[in-house]
Amino acid sequence: MVFRRFTLNTECVDEDIYRSLIEAIRDAVASQFDFQGIRILREPGTLPDNRRFLLVTLINEDNYDITVAIDRINLYVVGYQCSDLCFFFMENDPHAAPYRALFPEIRGQCRTPLPFGGNYTGDHQLNSLAGNRAHIHLGMRALSDAIRWLSTRGQVREADLQVSFVVIIQMLSEAARFRYIEQRVVDSITGRAPRSFLPDGRMLSLENHWTDLRDVMVQADSSGNFPPLKLQDHNYRDHHVSSVTFNVFADVALIKFARFRNAGLLSVSRRNRGHGHSDDDDDDANRPTSSGQALERDRQRARNQQNQGPSTSRRNNNNQGRHSGNQGPTTSGRNNPRRREEL
């Protein structure tokens, strides 16, 4: 299997390490196209099963570890591996394609469906026991607890398992989708904000409307205007966006694939210009040969990061949706003179 593999150790994480991870995830899932600087995910059906997912090994300071599987088509977390067991959300059959390509060395009853799904809300979903994610703390301490709870699954309450997934989904998948969420995590790492924080209205609104943002972009005319979309600010106050020039689009890093009304608004991503190789060409270091060897390599990467110091960085709300006012700092890293303040 040629799954791309990444590692994060909560014991030695800093701003550069976290940003580098999120940017590497974006690089692994994005196609060669972008919409007004927002990168577009791959078209469904274009990735074979043995390239469909990426793996993120998470290690905490107590040496607990899990490996999370993320779908490159939509950034959904689909399941995880712990030791010689793997678990999948109830909608993902571990014995059927494409999920059977994950963790192939684990077979039979050791491939287990979870008793709940990977949606934020709904019957038998993540809110059923974890509750409203607006009240679930995020940050490296919360991530460390999530790693421990998921790695000792048989010894913890199901509610704690659901909370763990809510934390991981937002700190990996949602942070890759949205620069604003990435920045919230970074601020907690650097001490510019409390190390444990709750999602605000702006963050939850972005998460809930990720697909809606894509859908209005699809309808944009040649000037970048589209029908108004209602979002919320960090204090849960409603506001509307109706053009790609609104600041909210500086928060968006990735959108799902779609066929756009105005192809003239699309461009080849700057990251892909001048490259003569496919972005599916994985180097040997990203080709795990077995779970044990892969995990040992991940641990060595984490030790190297700790020994070398900071790495170089590569540089709302109804609480529904798939883990999928004061606007705060713009975190896009892009200067776009056409953007204007939201009303």
Protein Blocks (a to p, Z undefined) as FASTA:
>chain_A
ZZdcddddfklgcfklmmmmmmmmmmmmpcfbdeehiacdddehiacfklmpccdddddf
kopacdddddfklopafbdcehjbccddfklcfkbcfklmgoklbgcjllccdfbdfbfb
dehiaklmnopfklcccdjklmmmmmmmmmmmmlccfklmmmmmmmmmmmmmmmmmpmkl
mmmmmmmmnopacfbdcddfklmmmmmmmmmmmmmmmmpcfkopacddddddfkopacdd
fbfkbmklmmpmbdcddddfblmlgccdfklgopabdfklccfklmcfbfklmmmmmmmm
mmmmmmnopaddddfbeoiajfehjnbjafklpacfkbccdZZ
